[in-house]
Structures are given as C-alpha cells and as structure tokens.
Amino acid sequence: MSYRFFKRRNVLALAASAASFLFLNGAAHAQGFPDRTITLVVPFAAGGSTDVVARVIAQKMGDELGKQVIVENVAGAGGNLGADRVARAEPDGYTVLMGTVATHALNPLILKTKPYDPEKDFAPISLLVVVPNVLVVNPELPVKTVPELIALLKANPDKYSYASSGNGTPLHLSGELFKSMTGVNMQHVPYKGSGPALNDLLGNQISIMFDNLPSSSGHIKSGTLRALGVTTAERATSFPDIPTIAESVPGYETYTWNALFAPAGTPKEAIDKLNAAAKKALVDPGVSARMAEFSAKIVGSSPDELKTHVAQEIAKWGPVVKNANVQMD
C-alpha cells in the first residue's frame, strides 16, 4: 500500500477521534450543566413587562439550578440587537434569550434585512407567559363598547386615529388586525414608546390606543381611560369585567408573550434542565402572584410546544404585516 493511502487513513482516523472527543466532551459538559453563571439577555430596556418577567423568573431559575442567572439588557432595533447576540452566542446553554412576539415573529416579517432566522437560529426552551393587550379610549370619546366604536368608525371613516408604541410593534399590528377584521378605517399614529402615546391619549390629543394591559391598568382603575376590550381569547383575571374584543369580533386575538430561547445547537441536556428550572420557577407562589399583578397568564410549555407556537405566530402575522404594508430597514 502507498504512503498516500496510509497518510489519508491516519488523517481520517485523527478526524474521527477528534469528532468523537468533541462529542463526548460536549456531552460531559451538558451533563454537568450548569457549572457557572447563566446570562439571560432581555432585548429591551429595563423596566418594561419583558424585563420584569425576566428578573422574576431569573431569580427562581437560579435557585433551582444552583447557579446564578443574571439579567442583561441589550436594547435596540426593536429587540433585534439582543436576539442577534444570543443567536450568535456559544451554544452551550450559558447565554439565553427572553424572546417575544416581536423578536420571533414580527421583526423577521417586517425587516428588509433579517439579522437572524427565528426558527433556524434558536433552540426553543419554554413559552413562559402570555400578557394581554387592551383597547383603550379617552373617556370623552362617545363609546363604551367595541360595537359602539366600530359603528362610530364606520360612520366617520378616517376621522379618528389610533396610537401605538411604534411602527411594527405588536400594538401597532393589533390595531391593523382590528381594522382588517372589522372593516373600519382609522389612521395609525406611531409613538416612541407607550409612555408618550398614553400622555397624548390622556390629554385627548388622540382618542384610541392599543396598549399592553400592565401599562394602562392604573389609568383604567382610576377612570382616566376607558377600556373597551382585552385582546386575548379569555378575559383578564385582573379585570374580569372588561370583555374580550373577540366577544364582539369573533376570532380576534393578539397578545404579548415571553419565552426562553437558546442558540441553535445547544445540547438537549442543557435545554431540558433550563426547561425544568423555568417550569419550577413558574409554579412558585411568589412568582405566580407577581405575574397575576399584570394579568400574565402562566404557560410553561415544552420546547416542542414553543417551536410550534413560533411557527403559528409567524403564519398568523404574515398576512397582517403584508396587508398593512409594514416594511422597515
């Protein structure tokens, strides 16, 4: 046999040995997971509902895993900066993302340049909670129910506008879905966040808004805003007297959700441990009580259930984004 044959055989043997070593070494690391601090990336600024969920969950997950889970806010580009960072991170389970409908459905549909693939570049861990949005109006608007609002808008096409926290946000598209399902016309006015939009709604510079229920709840309780309907399929436990929009517009449903994702290729053993820790955290009485404060419905799904959820969300929002002609650079 030739020298070339022996050389090639040795190279192949070394390659196979190296691959085997890496596989076994990775498996060993996964079995010992975690042996150091885990970073939970929140792709938005501190203080919002996603950040609150992350910090409550992180503490209890750390208790369950025996290692600290620290929250790091990486805000910017509507959540894309933080999500892209996790997509490119080492797939070892030590960097995970608090994903949302924005990072894993809306942004990939809206952006012309897509920094990551929401399905291929992430390993699902668990869908944690679902948070309702709410349709609110200034009390001076002469409507008290969703049917009355629809009648007003149909009688006065394009006279009224609705506010949201920004172009391409879940709240913007909640309004577009409402328009398409009811056949009404109203102009969209995007703001740089819910705060400025709420200020103008309270001041009656604008009459209608789709908002996250947690940020509007205080104004609803005080009567400075009137809630016409929550956007989830079921009524919010914290506001049982507010009907769902679906009670008047069958099939209407939107919400904000929070879920854990790791980079694609993260070992199954690490994913399973993170999933188990998240589920354990969610059933903690203190966590449950905190989530109930802002009407977050606890889910605690399996990785496969989250994978299906993301696919369904992309399929649901695709036509809405197309019909609204929302495109961003």
Buried (B, 14 or more C-beta within 10 A) or exposed (E): EEEEEEEEEEEEEEEEEEEEEEEEEBEEBBEEBBEEEBBBBBBBEEEBBBBBBBBBBBBBBBBBBEBBBBBEBBBEBBBBBBBBBBBEBEBBBBBBBBBBBBBBBBBBBBBEEEBBEBBEBBBBBBBBBBBBBBBBBBBEBEBEBBBBBBEBBEEEEEEBBBBBBBBBBBBBBBBBBBBBBBEBEBEBBBBEBBEEBBEBBBEEEBBBBBBBBBBBBEBBEEEBBBBBBBBBBEBBEBBEEBBBBBBBBEEBBBBBBBBBBBBBEBBEBBBBBBBBBBBBBBEBEEBEEBBBEBBBBBBBBBBEEBBBBBBEBBEBBEEBBEEBEBEEE
